[in-house]
Amino acid sequence: MEKVTRIGVSLEPDLLKKFDHLIKKKGYGTRSKAVRDLIRKELVREVAVAENKQVYGTITMVYDHHIGGVTDKLLTLQHDYRDNIMTTSHVHLDHDNCLEVVVVKGKAKSVKEMADKIASIRGVRHGELSITGLE
């Protein structure tokens, strides 16, 4: 087991009460686990905002495949960023709408650029990037 270092944290009573409510709601067993996860989340966020850092993630989009060449535009864009794409998954939601998840890797700048371009294509109803990095 990894060695741990104990630290002390001072919080105002109202903030501690809100934190305890949050960790109970999220199902944490201890405050320590919740604090560790918050620290890791912030460290990952720091990696994700650095343009030259390696990141991994997903671009999730919903689009109407009937709208003016949206499918061709998405495929062309994905080919343009083929080095960033690990895999894709495509689901037909109904007669008009598709859900697609693109698993990505690469420098944060390139991955964010690709996600922005996807979200801006006419016919894409929703596009969202979720990225993480290795600490």
C-alpha positions in Angstrom: 0.0 0.0 0.0 1.1 3.5 -0.9 2.4 5.6 2.1 0.1 8.5 3.0 0.8 11.8 4.7 -1.8 13.3 7.0 -2.6 17.0 6.7 -4.9 19.3 8.5 -7.5 21.5 6.9 -9.3 24.4 8.5 -12.8 25.2 7.3 -15.6 27.5 8.4 -18.4 25.6 10.0 -20.9 26.5 7.2 -18.5 25.3 4.5 -17.8 22.1 6.3 -21.5 21.4 6.7 -22.0 22.0 2.9 -19.0 19.7 2.2 -20.3 17.0 4.4 -23.7 17.2 2.7 -22.0 17.0 -0.7 -19.9 13.9 0.2 -22.9 12.1 1.7 -24.9 12.9 -1.5 -22.1 11.6 -3.7 -21.6 8.5 -1.5 -18.1 9.1 -0.2 -17.2 7.0 2.8 -14.7 9.6 4.2 -13.8 13.2 3.9 -10.3 12.2 3.0 -11.5 10.3 -0.1 -13.5 13.3 -1.2 -10.6 15.7 -0.7 -8.3 13.4 -2.6 -10.7 13.2 -5.5 -11.1 17.0 -5.6 -7.3 17.5 -5.6 -7.0 15.0 -8.5 -9.8 16.6 -10.4 -8.0 20.0 -10.2 -4.7 18.5 -11.2 -6.3 16.9 -14.3 -7.9 20.2 -15.1 -4.5 21.9 -15.0 -3.2 19.3 -17.6 -6.2 19.7 -19.7 -5.9 23.5 -20.1 -2.2 23.4 -21.1 -2.2 23.4 -24.9 0.8 21.2 -25.3 -0.1 18.5 -22.8 -1.2 15.1 -23.8 -4.9 14.6 -23.1 -7.5 11.8 -23.6 -11.2 12.1 -23.7 -14.5 11.9 -25.6 -16.4 14.2 -27.9 -20.1 13.4 -27.6 -22.4 14.8 -30.3 -26.1 14.6 -31.3 -26.9 15.6 -34.9 -29.7 15.4 -37.4 -28.3 13.4 -40.3 -30.8 15.0 -42.7 -29.4 18.5 -42.4 -27.3 19.7 -45.4 -24.3 17.4 -45.6 -23.7 17.2 -41.9 -22.6 13.5 -42.1 -20.1 14.3 -44.9 -18.7 17.3 -43.0 -18.3 15.2 -39.8 -16.5 12.4 -41.7 -14.2 14.9 -43.5 -13.4 16.6 -40.2 -12.7 13.3 -38.5 -10.3 12.3 -41.4 -8.6 15.7 -41.0 -8.0 14.8 -37.3 -7.4 11.0 -37.7 -4.2 11.1 -35.6 -6.3 12.3 -32.7 -9.1 9.7 -33.0 -8.8 6.3 -31.2 -12.3 5.0 -32.0 -15.9 6.1 -32.7 -19.3 4.8 -31.7 -22.4 5.7 -33.6 -26.0 5.1 -32.5 -29.2 5.9 -34.4 -31.5 7.6 -31.8 -34.5 7.9 -34.1 -35.4 8.5 -37.7 -33.5 11.8 -37.8 -31.0 12.0 -35.0 -27.7 10.2 -34.3 -25.5 10.1 -31.3 -21.8 9.7 -31.9 -19.0 9.4 -29.4 -15.4 10.0 -30.6 -12.7 8.8 -28.3 -9.7 11.1 -28.7 -6.1 11.6 -27.7 -3.4 14.2 -28.5 -2.3 17.6 -27.5 -5.0 19.6 -25.8 -4.9 22.3 -28.3 -5.6 20.0 -31.2 -8.3 18.0 -29.4 -10.1 21.2 -28.3 -9.9 22.6 -31.8 -11.5 19.4 -33.3 -14.3 19.5 -30.7 -15.0 23.2 -31.4 -15.2 22.5 -35.2 -17.5 19.6 -34.7 -19.9 21.6 -32.4 -20.0 24.4 -34.9 -21.1 22.3 -37.9 -24.7 23.0 -39.0 -26.9 20.1 -38.0 -25.0 19.2 -34.8 -27.5 19.9 -32.1 -25.1 19.3 -29.2 -21.4 18.7 -29.0 -19.4 18.3 -25.8 -15.8 17.6 -25.1 -14.8 15.8 -21.9 -11.0 15.5 -21.4 -8.6 14.2 -18.9 -4.9 13.9 -18.6 -2.5 11.8 -16.7 -1.1 13.5 -13.6 
